[in-house]
Amino acid sequence: MRTQLKLTRDGDAFIARLAPRQVSAMYEALSYLRERDRGDTELTLLVGSGREAVDALVERLAGRHTESRDFRLTMEELHMVHSALTAAPAMFVERGGLFAEEPFNIRLGFYRENFYALAQAVVRAAAEA
């Protein structure tokens, strides 16, 4: 998966050209955290926003993407994406502190390293925009 990305400022928001796998990783991370039986408080602690905002972003990222395309993302949405990419792997830490690699790969369709690299790329790109 391509983990580099470029953000361009557009007023208070950013325009991000995202590859299909990048969109998919963001969608999978957010939807996984959203579908777990969490209250609004817990979801807000995990991704910085409540159910309504997460649902709206998940809906925008949903679908089968075959080509790169531009997404207009607010700072809040970038924060949600970054937080979801870093929080989702933590949900696969088993008792005893071991990471459950195979269940993570099966459910989310990516390696943990892909999520971390993409999360880091979001921060880097936002800082450079």
C-alpha positions as CSV (number, residue, x, y, z in Angstrom):
1,M,0.0,0.0,0.0
2,R,1.2,3.5,-0.9
3,T,1.6,5.3,2.4
4,Q,2.7,8.7,1.2
5,L,0.1,11.3,0.7
6,K,0.0,15.0,0.0
7,L,-2.5,17.5,1.5
8,T,-3.3,20.9,0.0
9,R,-5.0,23.5,2.1
10,D,-8.4,24.6,1.1
11,G,-9.5,27.3,3.5
12,D,-10.0,25.6,6.9
13,A,-9.9,22.1,5.3
14,F,-7.5,20.0,3.2
15,I,-7.7,18.3,-0.1
16,A,-6.2,14.9,-0.1
17,R,-5.6,12.8,-3.2
18,L,-6.1,9.3,-1.9
19,A,-5.3,6.0,-3.5
20,P,-8.0,3.3,-3.3
21,R,-6.1,1.2,-0.7
22,Q,-5.6,4.4,1.4
23,V,-9.3,5.1,1.4
24,S,-10.0,1.4,2.2
25,A,-7.6,1.5,5.2
26,M,-9.2,4.6,6.6
27,Y,-12.7,3.2,6.0
28,E,-11.8,-0.1,7.7
29,A,-10.2,1.5,10.7
30,L,-13.1,3.9,11.3
31,S,-15.9,1.4,10.6
32,Y,-14.3,-1.3,12.8
33,L,-14.2,1.1,15.8
34,R,-17.7,2.4,14.9
35,E,-19.3,-1.1,14.7
36,R,-18.0,-2.2,18.0
37,D,-20.7,-1.8,20.7
38,R,-19.2,1.5,22.1
39,G,-21.0,4.4,23.5
40,D,-20.6,7.9,22.2
41,T,-18.2,8.8,25.0
42,E,-15.9,5.9,24.3
43,L,-15.9,6.5,20.5
44,T,-15.1,10.2,21.1
45,L,-12.2,9.2,23.3
46,L,-10.9,6.8,20.6
47,V,-11.3,9.1,17.6
48,G,-12.0,12.6,18.8
49,S,-15.6,12.7,17.5
50,G,-19.0,11.2,18.2
51,R,-21.1,8.7,16.3
52,E,-22.7,11.2,14.0
53,A,-19.4,12.6,12.7
54,V,-17.8,9.2,12.4
55,D,-20.8,7.9,10.5
56,A,-20.7,10.8,8.1
57,L,-17.0,10.2,7.3
58,V,-17.4,6.5,7.0
59,E,-20.2,7.0,4.5
60,R,-18.0,9.3,2.4
61,L,-15.2,6.8,2.4
62,A,-17.5,3.8,1.7
63,G,-17.7,2.0,-1.6
64,R,-15.4,0.3,-4.0
65,H,-12.8,2.8,-5.2
66,T,-10.8,1.8,-8.2
67,E,-8.9,5.0,-8.9
68,S,-7.3,7.7,-6.8
69,R,-9.6,10.6,-6.1
70,D,-9.7,13.8,-4.1
71,F,-11.3,14.0,-0.7
72,R,-12.0,17.3,1.2
73,L,-11.2,16.7,4.8
74,T,-11.6,19.0,7.8
75,M,-9.0,19.0,10.6
76,E,-11.6,17.1,12.7
77,E,-11.9,14.4,10.0
78,L,-8.1,14.1,9.6
79,H,-7.9,13.7,13.4
80,M,-10.6,11.0,13.3
81,V,-8.7,9.1,10.5
82,H,-5.3,9.4,12.3
83,S,-6.9,8.3,15.6
84,A,-8.7,5.4,14.1
85,L,-5.6,4.2,12.3
86,T,-3.6,4.2,15.5
87,A,-6.5,2.9,17.8
88,A,-7.8,0.0,15.8
89,P,-4.6,-2.1,16.2
90,A,-4.9,-1.7,20.0
91,M,-8.2,-3.5,19.9
92,F,-6.4,-6.6,18.9
93,V,-4.1,-6.8,21.9
94,E,-4.9,-10.0,23.8
95,R,-4.6,-10.7,27.4
96,G,-1.0,-10.9,28.2
97,G,-0.2,-8.0,25.9
98,L,0.4,-9.9,22.7
99,F,-0.9,-8.5,19.4
100,A,-3.2,-10.8,17.5
101,E,-1.8,-10.3,14.0
102,E,-3.9,-12.8,12.1
103,P,-7.3,-11.7,13.4
104,F,-6.3,-8.1,12.7
105,N,-5.2,-9.0,9.1
106,I,-8.4,-11.0,8.5
107,R,-10.8,-8.4,9.9
108,L,-9.2,-5.2,8.6
109,G,-7.4,-6.5,5.4
110,F,-4.1,-4.8,6.2
111,Y,-1.0,-5.2,8.2
112,R,-0.7,-3.2,11.3
113,E,2.4,-1.5,9.9
114,N,0.3,-0.1,7.0
115,F,-2.0,1.6,9.5
116,Y,0.8,3.1,11.4
117,A,2.7,4.3,8.3
118,L,-0.5,5.9,6.9
119,A,-1.2,7.6,10.2
120,Q,2.3,9.0,10.2
121,A,1.9,10.1,6.6
122,V,-1.3,12.0,7.5
123,V,0.5,14.0,10.3
124,R,3.5,14.7,8.0
125,A,1.3,15.8,5.1
126,A,-0.8,18.1,7.4
127,A,2.4,19.7,8.8
128,E,3.7,20.4,5.3
129,A,0.4,21.8,3.9
